């Protein structure tokens, strides 16, 4: 019967690791979106580099 608790413990650890990764990915995506929006705003201000926006989108 002890292996059932080991199995459940392993699942719990894996699920905890996955949720931590998801939270990290959300944080990175939020930061990346913020950075790209700031960068696009700079590109819009500089009209001569506006053609570079096509490669971003």
N, C-alpha and C positions, 0 to 999 in steps of 0.2 A: 504493500500500500504506500510505502514511502516514495516510490518513484512518481506517483501521481502528484504529490506536493512539489517534487523537484520539477516536474513538467510544467505545472501551473506557475511556479516561480520563474522558470525560464521564459514562459510566455509573457508574464508580467514585466520582466526586465526588458524584453524585446519591445513590447508595446510602449514602455516608458522611453526607451531610446528613440523609437520612431516618432513619438509625440514631441520629444525635444528637437529632433531634426526638423520636423514640420514647423515648429515655432521659430527655429533659426532661419529656415528658408523664408518664412513670412517676413521676418525682420530684415533679411538681406534684400528681399524683393521690394519692401517698402523703401529701404535706403537707396536701392538702385533706381527705383522709379523717381524718387526725389532728386537724385543726382542727374538723371536724364532730363527731367523737366527743367532743372536749372540750366543744363547745358543747352537744351533747345531754346530756352529764353535768350541765352547769349547769342546763339546762332541767328535768331530772329532780329536781334538788335543790330547784328553785323550783316548787312544786306549782301555783301559780296561773298559771304560764306553760306548764303541761304541754299545754294544748290547741294551742299553737303547734307542737308536735312533729308534729302531723298534716300540717301544710303542708310540713314538711321531708321526711317519708317519703312 
